[in-house]
Each structure stands twice: as structure tokens, then as C-alpha cells.
Amino acid sequence: MSHTLGVRQAQKQKTRQALLDAALELLEEQSLSSLGLREVTRAVGVAPTAFYRHFRSTADLGVALVEEALGSLHPMIGETVSAAGDSAERIERAVQLIAHHVETHPAHVRFIARERHGGVQPVRAAISEQLARFTAEVKVELAKQPESEGWSDGDLLMLAGLYVDQMLMTASLYLEALEASEDERDRVAHVASRQMRLISIGRRNWLR
């Protein structure tokens, strides 16, 4: 009996993932607000009623895509900020991390960039919640660094928000440059590094 339940659970998870993958592919060309569940189920080859065994609505599916796109990044972001080395080395690692993530997960990055200010409120809220978590986690790591001595919690949170916003903007620029020349991608990396360095310079002089 337990074996049968295990097989059914595995099949259910497989179908759920197939729905997520199909939706993500369809969202390459449209926004979530225009996506119909019949489009998604047709792409997977299941009946429309099967959709509701996994998601309450396309908005609910969108929230699941947000978790899939951003949830796994929390440990990586924390490790990048907390890594040993000076500010320039940490910035270089952060830019490399962003570039690698965009190259390996372009559809997820495009989805977040489009839906962050899109027309589906629960998805906007889920993205905002994830970004707020990133900001809070970056703040914790920044507070451990000697450069943060004397900083208030509010100022550290503001600084963390600047870094997170810059990472998002860099990811969007990398996404636009995916099909561009290597020189253009290098230019994006160079500009991103300089912008983060400018934030770091402001950090060093904030309390003066």
C-alpha cells in the first residue's frame, strides 16, 4: 500500500513540475495575466480539471514559480556577501554569480523581471516578499563586516536594499545581453562592478 502511495505521490509531483515547466515556457512570450490554464494543461497533455489538483489558479501557479525562481538563491546570496576577501573581490564574485544564474536560468530571470511590476497582485507580493528576505539576509551579513561598525539597523537595511536592487538591475542587463557579443557582456559586467563599487565607496564615507 505504501509503495502505491509513493508511486502516486511521485506521479503527482511529476505532473506539478510539468505544469510549472510548461507555464514558464509559455511565459517567454506573454505575461502571467494573459496566460490561460487551458494553455498550460494542453502543453502538458492533461485535462484542465487536473490543473486544480495542484494549483488554485494561474496566480497560485505564478507564486510557485516565484518560489522556484528565487527560493534557491538565498544561500548563494548569503555566501557571496559573507565570503572572505576585500570589497572588490566580493563585488567580482557577486557579478559572476549573477551572470552565471542568468545564463543557466534565463526563463526564470525573465519571469521575475516581467512580473515584479506585472498585473497579478499575489505574484507581485510574492516577489516583494522574496526580495525583502534577500535584503534582510544581506543586512545580517553586512552587519558582521568591520566596515559596518557604528551603523544603525535602518542604515544597514537601506544599504542591503541598494545591493539587492543593483543585483536585480544587473540580472536584467545580463538577460538583455545574452544573445549579444562577448564584448557587450563584458561591458555589462564592467558597468555592474563599477556601480557596486560606487555603493561601497558611499558606504565607507557614510558616517563621516
N, C-alpha and C positions, 0 to 999 in steps of 0.2 A: 504493500500500500504506500509506504513512504517513498519507494522508488518511483511509483506512478506519479505521486505528488511532485517529486523532484523534477521529473521529466516535464510535467505540465508547467511548473514554475519556470523552468529554463525556456520553454517554448514561449511562454508569456513575455518573459524578458526579451527574448529574441525579436518578437513582434513589436514590442515597445521601442526597442532600439531601431528597428527598421522604419518605424513611423518617424522617429526623430531624424534619422538619416535622410529619408525622403523629403521631409519638410525642409531641412537645411539646404538640400539641393534645389528645391523649388524656390527657396528664398534668395537664391543667387540672382534671380531676375525680377523679384517683386517684394513688396513689403508684407509683413505679417497680417496687417489689417485687410489685405486683399486676398489672403490665402484661404481657400475653402477646404474643409475636412475631406470632401469627396475627392479633391485633387490628390490629397495625401494618401488616402486609402487606395485610390486607383493605382498610384505609383507603387504601392506595396503589394497590391493584389489581394486585399481583404475587403470584406463588406464594410460599408460606412458604420454600421452598428458596432463593429469591432473596435472602432476608434474609442468609444466611450468606456471600454473596459480598461483603458489606460489613461485617458485624459478627459477632463470635464468639458473642455472647449479648446479651440485653437490658441486662446490666450494662455490656458494652462500648459499646453504643449510649448508655447513660447517661453514660459517661465522655466520649464525643464531644460530648454535649450540654453537659457542664460546660465543655469547651474552647470551644464555640461561645458559651456564655453569658458566660464570664469572660475568655477569652483576649484579646479585642479591647479590654478595659478597661485593660490595663496602661499603654499610652501615655497615655491620658486621665488616669488617676490620677496618674501621674508629673508630667504637665504641670500639673495642678491644684495639687499640693503645691509644685512648683518655681516657680510663677508669681510675677511681681513683685507688690508690694503688701504691706500690713501683714497681721497675723494675721486681723483682722476681714474683710478683703477676700478672703483665701484661703478662709476658712470659708464666706463667702457663695457663692463660686464652687463650692466643693465641694458645698454643699447644692443649688445649682442643677443641677449635673451629675447628682447622684443623682436629683433629681426628673425631669429630662429622660429619663434612662435608664429609670426605672420606667414613665414614660408611653409610651415608644416600644417597650419590650421587657418588658411585664408578665408574659408567659408564662415567659420565661427567669428573671426575678426570682423568680417563684412556685416554679419548679422548684428553684432553688438554696435558697430558704428552706425548702422541704419536705424536700429530700434531704440537706441538710447534716447532719442528725441522723437520717436515714432508715435503712431496713433493708438497703440494698445497700452492702456494705463497700467495693468498689472505687470506687464513686461518692463515698462519704464521703471516702475517701482522696484522690481527685482534687480535690474541693472544698478539702480541707485544704491540699493542695499548692499550689493556686492562691492561697489566702489567705495562705499562708506567703510566696509570691513577692511578693504585694502588700505585705506587711509589710516584707520586705527592701528592696523598691524605695522605699517611703515612708521607711524609715530612711535610705537613701542620700541622699534629697533633704533630709530634716530635718537631717542632719549638715552640709549646706552652709550652713545658716542661722546667722546670728550668735548667735541665742538658744541654740544648741547647744554653744557654747564651754564646755569643761570636762566635757561629758557623756561617760560611758563608753559603749562599744558596746552593752552589755547594757541600760543605761537607755534608750538611743535606740531599741533594738528593742522594749522594753516600751512606750514612747510611741507608736511606729508601730503596734503592735498595738492600742492603745487607740483610735487614729484609725480603723483598719480596722474594728474591732468596732463603733464608733459609726456608720460608714457603712453597715454591714450592717443595723444596727437601724433606721437612718433609712429605708433602702430598704424594709424590711418594713412600717414605719408608713405610708410613702407608698403602698405597694401596697394596704393596707387602706383607705386614704382615696381611692382612685382614683374611686370612684363617689360620694364624699361631696361636700359643698358646698365652694365655693371658700374659705369661711371656715375649714373644717376643714383643708383642705390648707395654708392659710396658718398655721394653728396648728401643724401638724406641722413646717413649715419654721422657725417661730419657736423651738419647743422644741429642734429639732435644732441650730440655730445656738447657742443658749444652752448646750447640753450640750457642744458642741465648744469653745465659748469657755471653759467651766469647765476643760476639759482644758488649754487654752492657759494659763490663769491658774496652774494647778498646775505647768505646765512652767516658767513664769517664776520660780517660787518653789522649785523642787525642790532646788536646790543651796544654798539659804540655810540 
